[in-house]
Amino acid sequence: MTNNPVLSFLQQRNSSAKLTAPAPSAAQLNEIFKAALRAPDHGGLKPWSFITIEGDARVRLGELFVKAELSHGVQLDEDKIRKICSKPLRAPLIIAVAASVTESAKVPDIEQIISAGCAAQNILLAVEALGYAAIWRTGDVAYDDFVQDGLGLEQHQMLLGFLYIGTRDMPEKPLPERDVNTFVRSW
Ligand SMILES: Cc1cc2nc3c(=O)[nH]c(=O)nc-3n(C[C@H](O)[C@H](O)[C@H](O)COP(=O)(O)O)c2cc1C
């Protein structure tokens, strides 16, 4: 146990699979994105791109997911279509996070993708710091070119996932006790 409040916050970060309104306000969202923009960034490439999806845009995202499945020839009955359409409605706000990868002799693609992943993590932390909750979700749709096109991403951009954001709508969950030594060794 630590007495340091920031460390304690980090050690207890966790996701909420169930979310409801309200989501962070526009002003809070601006602060959250400022945290995202402090992700470590080799070469100062700023390889980050964020798309906010709220309100009716969530309905359009569900429809995009369905169209993506249909474009691959997947047969969907009405029940399945309803299920897919309801997915983005699980939170009042979604932030799609993409890595904008530029060709660089010094900074390999993987480093730019990791940087965007760090930005996503900073968003999760900032959201939680403001008293809200979130969960990072992907699924096949996140890696689907049809979905990436539909979101307006360009060829050099890679979608890393959807951050579902809102207010926790489930009890706090017990966090697993993890033994640091299982994952750490000195060399
Ligand atoms: C890149 C990435 C993709 C993920 N995709 C999903 C997903 O599609 N569905 C899901 O339930 N959890 C997904 N997760 C895991 C959750 O975000 C979350 O971390 C997990 O439920 C464990 O909860 P915790 O964060 O409270 O430890 C993903 C996590 C990462 C880092």
The ligand as an SDF file (V2000), in Angstrom:
LIG
                    3D

 31 33  0  0  0  0  0  0  0  0999 V2000
   -6.1230   -3.0350  -27.2170 C   0  0  0  0  0  0  0  0  0  0  0  0
   -7.1880   -3.5290  -26.2960 C   0  0  0  0  0  0  0  0  0  0  0  0
   -8.3700   -4.0310  -26.8200 C   0  0  0  0  0  0  0  0  0  0  0  0
   -9.3810   -4.4940  -25.9850 C   0  0  0  0  0  0  0  0  0  0  0  0
  -10.5520   -4.9550  -26.5370 N   0  0  0  0  0  0  0  0  0  0  0  0
  -11.5530   -5.3720  -25.7270 C   0  0  0  0  0  0  0  0  0  0  0  0
  -12.8050   -5.7660  -26.2700 C   0  0  0  0  0  0  0  0  0  0  0  0
  -13.0350   -5.7200  -27.4750 O   0  0  0  0  0  0  0  0  0  0  0  0
  -13.7620   -6.1860  -25.4120 N   0  0  0  0  0  0  0  0  0  0  0  0
  -13.5460   -6.2230  -24.0610 C   0  0  0  0  0  0  0  0  0  0  0  0
  -14.4500   -6.6270  -23.3320 O   0  0  0  0  0  0  0  0  0  0  0  0
  -12.3730   -5.8480  -23.5270 N   0  0  0  0  0  0  0  0  0  0  0  0
  -11.3770   -5.4140  -24.3210 C   0  0  0  0  0  0  0  0  0  0  0  0
  -10.1890   -5.0110  -23.7700 N   0  0  0  0  0  0  0  0  0  0  0  0
   -9.9580   -5.1550  -22.3230 C   0  0  0  0  0  0  0  0  0  0  0  0
  -10.6560   -4.0950  -21.5100 C   0  0  0  0  0  0  0  0  0  0  0  0
  -10.3900   -2.8040  -22.0130 O   0  0  0  0  0  0  0  0  0  0  0  0
  -10.2040   -4.1540  -20.0290 C   0  0  0  0  0  0  0  0  0  0  0  0
   -8.8500   -3.8050  -19.9170 O   0  0  0  0  0  0  0  0  0  0  0  0
  -10.4330   -5.5180  -19.4330 C   0  0  0  0  0  0  0  0  0  0  0  0
  -11.8240   -5.7680  -19.3690 O   0  0  0  0  0  0  0  0  0  0  0  0
   -9.8310   -5.6660  -18.0210 C   0  0  0  0  0  0  0  0  0  0  0  0
  -10.3940   -4.7400  -17.1690 O   0  0  0  0  0  0  0  0  0  0  0  0
   -9.4780   -3.7260  -16.3510 P   0  0  0  0  0  0  0  0  0  0  0  0
   -8.9890   -2.7110  -17.3490 O   0  0  0  0  0  0  0  0  0  0  0  0
  -10.3930   -3.1670  -15.3190 O   0  0  0  0  0  0  0  0  0  0  0  0
   -8.3660   -4.5150  -15.7540 O   0  0  0  0  0  0  0  0  0  0  0  0
   -9.1870   -4.4910  -24.5820 C   0  0  0  0  0  0  0  0  0  0  0  0
   -7.9920   -3.9650  -24.0550 C   0  0  0  0  0  0  0  0  0  0  0  0
   -7.0090   -3.4930  -24.8920 C   0  0  0  0  0  0  0  0  0  0  0  0
   -5.7330   -2.9150  -24.3050 C   0  0  0  0  0  0  0  0  0  0  0  0
  1  2  1  0
  2  3  1  0
  2 30  2  0
  3  4  2  0
  4  5  1  0
  4 28  1  0
  5  6  2  0
  6  7  1  0
  6 13  1  0
  7  8  2  0
  7  9  1  0
  9 10  1  0
 10 11  2  0
 10 12  1  0
 12 13  2  0
 13 14  1  0
 14 15  1  0
 14 28  1  0
 15 16  1  0
 16 17  1  0
 16 18  1  0
 18 19  1  0
 18 20  1  0
 20 21  1  0
 20 22  1  0
 22 23  1  0
 23 24  1  0
 24 25  2  0
 24 26  1  0
 24 27  1  0
 28 29  2  0
 29 30  1  0
 30 31  1  0
M  END
$$$$
